[in-house]
Amino acid sequence: MIQCKRVYEEISATDGRRVLVDRLWPRGLSKAALQPDAWLPEVAPSTQLRRQFAHEPAAFEAFRAQYRAELVAHPEYWQGLLEPAEQGVLTLLFGARDTQLNNARVLAEFLEEELERRGPPSSPVCYADRM
């Protein structure tokens, strides 16, 4: 399961693995206060894309498409997030004020689609009746 949470919200026992997915460290928070399990700045949108978006709602769809293209181009940045999402709760932490139109939501959607695309693992036993 993948969920998104603003970095300024309280830590919860239901957060599971907490991963900060912003390129910049959030203002006013120490590492001790945030307590992320990991910080993956490389999985965040590029600096250029982040600046183009500037958190303008009208620019979100273009941002979403371009960010997804960046993710497709660099699977090495996000592939490590799939296993924790499959095995338990993965909380993507973000600093944006808008809780709906932000990079963490796009990343969560992207990862969910990737998990669905991969589907359940198969084994030779599954094909035993077809031989």
N, C-alpha and C positions, 0 to 999 in steps of 0.2 A: 504494500500500500504506500502511495506517495501522497504527502500533504505539504502544503506551503504555509509558512508562518513568518510573520514580521519579526525581525530581530529584537524589537522593543517589547514584545509580549513575554510573559513569564514562561520560564522553562517548566515543562510538564512531564510527568512520568510516562505519558502516552506519546511523547515525541519520537521515541525510538532513536535511530541514528540521525544526528543533527549535522547538516552540511550547509555551510555558508556558500551561496552561489552568486555572490556579487564580486565584481572586479576590484572594488575599493572596500576597505574596511569601514564598517558603519561608524558614523560620527558619535562621539560621546560614550562609546562602549569599550570596555577593556575585554581582553580575552577571558579573564576570570569571570566577568559578568555574563558574557555570551555563552561560554562553554561549548563551542562547536566541537564535534568529533573530527571534522575536517573543514578546511577552507579551500575551495577549488576556484580560484580567480580565472583560470583558463577556460572554464566551462561557461563563464558569463559572456554576454555580448561583447564584441570588440569595442574599444574605446570610441572609435569613429561611429559605430552604429548606436552606441549608448548616447553619444552627443547629438546625433541626428534625431533620435526619438525624443529626447528631453522630456519624457513623461507627458507628452501631449496626447490626449485621448484620440484626436483625429489622425494621428500618425501611427497608432498602434497596429493596425492591420499590416501596413508596410513593414514596420519593425518586426512583427511576428514572422512574416515571410522571410525576411533577410536573416533573422536570428536562426530560424530553422535551417536555412541554407548553410549558415556557419556551423551548426551542429552536425549536419550531414557530412560536411567536409572534414570534420575532426572527431571521429568516433572515439579516438583514444582519450578524449577529455571526459566523456560521459559514460563509457561502457562500464566503468567500475561502480556506477550507481545502480545498475540493474540488479545485481545480486542482493544488495541490502533491501531493495524494494520488493524483491520476490520472497525474501525470507522473513520479512517483518515490516516495520514502519520506517519509512525514510521521510524525514522532514527537511524540506528545502527552505533555508533561511534567506530572507531578503530584507533590504533596508528601505525600499520604496514606500512612499506614503499610500499609494493606490494599491489596495490589496487584491485587485482583480486584473489590472492592466500593467503587468510587470514581467520581467524575465523569468522569474521562478515559476509562474503559471505556465508560460510557454514551454519551459523545460519540463515541467511535470507532465504536461499534455504529450510532449514529444516522447518522453520516457515510457509513458503508459502505452502509447501506440507501438513503440518498439517492443515492449513486453508482449503485447497482443500478437504482433507480427511473428515473433519468435515461436509462440505457441508452446504447448507442452512438449517435453523431450520425448523422443521416440527411441525404441530399442528393437533389436531383432525379434524379441518375443512378440511384439505387436504384429509382426508379419508372418508369424508361424502358420496361420491358417491359410495363407495365400500361396504356399509352396506346393 
